[in-house]
Amino acid sequence: MPRFAVLLRGVNVGKGNRVPMAEFKVLLEQMGYTDVKTLLNSGNAVFSSSARSDAKLSAAVAAEVERKFGVSTPVIVKSAAEVALVINEAPMTPPDGEQSRFLVAFGQDEQALQALSPLLRLAGDTEHLVITRHAAYLHSSGGLLESKIGEALLGKAGRGVTTRNWATVLKVGALLGAA
């Protein structure tokens, strides 16, 4: 049965947008998904489903998250094969010890990623942004707290995507059997 990753944007950060991961797991199981596992407390889960459409899965999960938790947030669903592409075809990877300074932005579709193109002009001397068909990759050797692009991704400019650091992407890939 196909495996999928579901990535929620901006949950469990601060006091708002609370989605308890144990309850999120139960919700996904109630939706009929199997072999559900959550990762960390930041809106990451993997599951199996006979469904084939990432977009339909995304819409269904988003509707249930809003109904159950009162949280309206972008929900990105990617197949195990898509996550493997994001990992294996990364145009750059972080040096050892810099996985927390390397973000991967996931969009539900290529248009969401291409909408990030205006951020390319914000790159400073310590930042490098690459946008592909499958993901956008940001390395900020000066640290993400100092990154203008990182700030924009977390704000209005990035509202159609969700970001994960490289270590989390690799963990999600491992749960899917994609890494």
Secondary structure in CASP SS format (residue, H / E / C, confidence):
PFRMAT SS
TARGET T0000
AUTHOR 0000-0000-0000
METHOD secondary structure of the structure
MODEL  1
M C 1.00
P C 1.00
R E 1.00
F E 1.00
A E 1.00
V E 1.00
L E 1.00
L E 1.00
R C 1.00
G C 1.00
V C 1.00
N C 1.00
V E 1.00
G C 1.00
K C 1.00
G E 1.00
N C 1.00
R C 1.00
V C 1.00
P C 1.00
M H 1.00
A H 1.00
E H 1.00
F H 1.00
K H 1.00
V H 1.00
L H 1.00
L H 1.00
E H 1.00
Q H 1.00
M C 1.00
G C 1.00
Y C 1.00
T E 1.00
D E 1.00
V E 1.00
K E 1.00
T E 1.00
L E 1.00
L C 1.00
N C 1.00
S C 1.00
G C 1.00
N E 1.00
A E 1.00
V E 1.00
F E 1.00
S E 1.00
S C 1.00
S C 1.00
A C 1.00
R C 1.00
S C 1.00
D H 1.00
A H 1.00
K H 1.00
L H 1.00
S H 1.00
A H 1.00
A H 1.00
V H 1.00
A H 1.00
A H 1.00
E H 1.00
V H 1.00
E H 1.00
R H 1.00
K H 1.00
F H 1.00
G C 1.00
V C 1.00
S C 1.00
T C 1.00
P C 1.00
V E 1.00
I E 1.00
V E 1.00
K E 1.00
S E 1.00
A H 1.00
A H 1.00
E H 1.00
V H 1.00
A H 1.00
L H 1.00
V H 1.00
I H 1.00
N H 1.00
E C 1.00
A C 1.00
P C 1.00
M C 1.00
T C 1.00
P C 1.00
P C 1.00
D C 1.00
G C 1.00
E C 1.00
Q H 1.00
S H 1.00
R H 1.00
F E 1.00
L E 1.00
V E 1.00
A E 1.00
F E 1.00
G E 1.00
Q C 1.00
D C 1.00
E H 1.00
Q H 1.00
A H 1.00
L H 1.00
Q H 1.00
A C 1.00
L C 1.00
S H 1.00
P H 1.00
L H 1.00
L H 1.00
R H 1.00
L H 1.00
A C 1.00
G C 1.00
D C 1.00
T C 1.00
E E 1.00
H E 1.00
L E 1.00
V E 1.00
I E 1.00
T C 1.00
R C 1.00
H C 1.00
A C 1.00
A E 1.00
Y E 1.00
L E 1.00
H E 1.00
S E 1.00
S C 1.00
G C 1.00
G C 1.00
L H 1.00
L H 1.00
E H 1.00
S C 1.00
K H 1.00
I H 1.00
G H 1.00
E H 1.00
A H 1.00
L H 1.00
L H 1.00
G C 1.00
K H 1.00
A H 1.00
G H 1.00
R C 1.00
G C 1.00
V E 1.00
T E 1.00
T E 1.00
R E 1.00
N E 1.00
W H 1.00
A H 1.00
T H 1.00
V H 1.00
L H 1.00
K H 1.00
V H 1.00
G H 1.00
A H 1.00
L H 1.00
L H 1.00
G C 1.00
A C 1.00
A C 1.00
END
